[in-house]
């Protein structure tokens, strides 16, 4: 995968992770949730859909050659959220606080800081809006 595709994939992972875990600010609290706990409110199918989104994020992260131990942590994060998420209401509250996708994004970004620091720097600049056009 060339640098442009790697950059696009990293930014896709960032957007999906934030959409799932931190895209909505709760007024007057500053606490952020994503659509993950909201989707999880749908009995049965909601947790499957959320887990599928999280699995897709992990799939995208594997394109960066993430080490096995980091991949195992990412799978554990999603698995824990999927299992606890099946408990009505308690699971949805857990989803809102645990934020497995943001945790997995942090694991990937830590890996990229070591392995491909230039890619992460360019991605940070583009994602934060320092460049008006991509």
C-alpha positions as CSV (number, residue, x, y, z in Angstrom):
1,X,0.0,0.0,0.0
2,X,1.5,3.4,-1.0
3,X,1.8,6.3,1.4
4,X,-1.4,8.1,0.1
5,X,-3.5,5.0,0.7
6,X,-1.9,4.4,4.1
7,X,-2.7,8.0,5.0
8,X,-6.3,7.7,3.8
9,X,-6.7,4.4,5.8
10,X,-5.4,6.0,9.0
11,X,-7.7,8.9,8.6
12,X,-10.7,6.5,7.9
13,X,-9.8,4.6,11.1
14,X,-9.7,7.9,13.1
15,X,-13.1,9.1,11.7
16,X,-14.8,5.7,12.4
17,X,-13.3,5.4,15.9
18,X,-14.4,8.9,16.8
19,X,-17.9,8.4,15.3
20,X,-18.3,5.2,17.3
21,X,-17.0,6.5,20.6
22,X,-16.8,10.3,20.9
23,X,-18.9,12.1,18.2
24,X,-21.6,13.4,20.5
25,X,-21.0,15.8,23.4
26,X,-23.5,15.5,26.2
27,X,-24.6,19.1,26.9
28,X,-23.5,20.7,30.2
29,X,-21.3,17.8,31.1
30,X,-18.5,17.8,28.5
31,X,-18.8,14.0,28.4
32,X,-18.7,12.5,24.9
33,X,-20.3,9.4,23.6
34,X,-20.5,8.0,20.1
35,X,-23.1,6.0,18.2
36,X,-21.8,2.7,19.7
37,X,-23.9,2.9,22.9
38,X,-26.8,4.3,21.0
39,X,-26.8,1.4,18.5
40,X,-26.3,-1.0,21.4
41,X,-29.8,0.0,22.7
42,X,-31.3,-2.0,19.9
43,X,-31.8,-5.5,21.4
44,X,-29.6,-8.2,19.9
45,X,-28.7,-6.6,16.5
46,X,-27.3,-3.4,18.0
47,X,-24.4,-5.1,19.7
48,X,-23.7,-7.2,16.6
49,X,-23.6,-4.0,14.4
50,X,-21.3,-2.2,16.8
51,X,-19.0,-5.2,17.0
52,X,-18.9,-5.4,13.2
53,X,-17.9,-1.7,13.0
54,X,-15.1,-2.3,15.5
55,X,-14.0,-5.4,13.7
56,X,-13.7,-3.4,10.5
57,X,-11.5,-0.8,12.3
58,X,-9.2,-3.7,13.5
59,X,-9.2,-5.1,9.9
60,X,-8.0,-1.7,8.6
61,X,-5.4,-1.5,11.4
62,X,-3.9,-4.8,10.3
63,X,-2.8,-3.1,7.0
64,X,-0.2,-1.3,9.0
65,X,1.6,-4.4,10.1
66,X,0.6,-4.0,13.7
67,X,2.4,-6.5,16.0
68,X,0.5,-9.6,17.3
69,X,0.5,-8.4,21.0
70,X,-1.0,-5.0,19.9
71,X,-3.5,-6.8,17.7
72,X,-4.4,-9.1,20.7
73,X,-5.0,-6.0,22.8
74,X,-7.3,-4.5,20.2
75,X,-9.3,-7.7,19.8
76,X,-9.6,-8.0,23.6
77,X,-10.9,-4.4,23.8
78,X,-13.6,-5.1,21.2
79,X,-14.4,-8.6,22.7
80,X,-14.8,-7.2,26.2
81,X,-17.1,-4.4,25.0
82,X,-19.1,-7.0,22.9
83,X,-19.5,-9.4,25.9
84,X,-20.4,-6.7,28.5
85,X,-22.5,-4.9,25.9
86,X,-24.9,-7.8,25.8
87,X,-26.1,-7.0,29.3
88,X,-29.1,-4.7,28.9
89,X,-28.5,-1.1,30.0
90,X,-25.4,-1.9,32.0
91,X,-23.7,-2.9,28.8
92,X,-24.7,0.3,27.1
93,X,-23.3,2.3,29.9
94,X,-20.1,0.3,29.8
95,X,-19.9,1.0,26.0
96,X,-20.2,4.7,26.7
97,X,-17.3,4.7,29.2
98,X,-14.9,2.1,27.9
99,X,-14.6,3.4,24.3
100,X,-12.8,0.4,22.8
101,X,-12.4,2.0,19.3
102,X,-10.6,5.0,20.8
103,X,-8.4,2.7,22.8
104,X,-7.6,0.8,19.7
105,X,-6.8,4.0,17.8
106,X,-4.4,4.9,20.5
107,X,-2.7,1.5,20.2
108,X,-2.4,2.0,16.4
109,X,-1.1,5.5,16.7
110,X,1.5,4.5,19.3
111,X,2.7,1.8,16.8
112,X,2.8,4.3,14.0
113,X,4.8,6.8,16.1
114,X,7.6,4.2,16.3
115,X,7.4,2.5,12.9
116,X,6.2,5.3,10.6
117,X,6.6,8.7,12.4
118,X,6.4,10.7,9.2
119,X,3.1,9.2,8.2
120,X,1.6,9.9,11.6
121,X,2.9,13.5,11.5
122,X,1.4,14.2,8.1
123,X,-1.8,12.5,9.1
124,X,-2.0,14.6,12.3
125,X,-1.6,17.8,10.3
126,X,-4.1,16.9,7.6
127,X,-6.7,15.6,10.1
128,X,-6.4,18.6,12.4
129,X,-7.2,20.9,9.5
130,X,-3.9,22.6,9.1
131,X,-4.1,22.1,5.4
132,X,-7.3,23.5,3.7
133,X,-7.1,21.1,0.8
134,X,-5.9,17.5,0.6
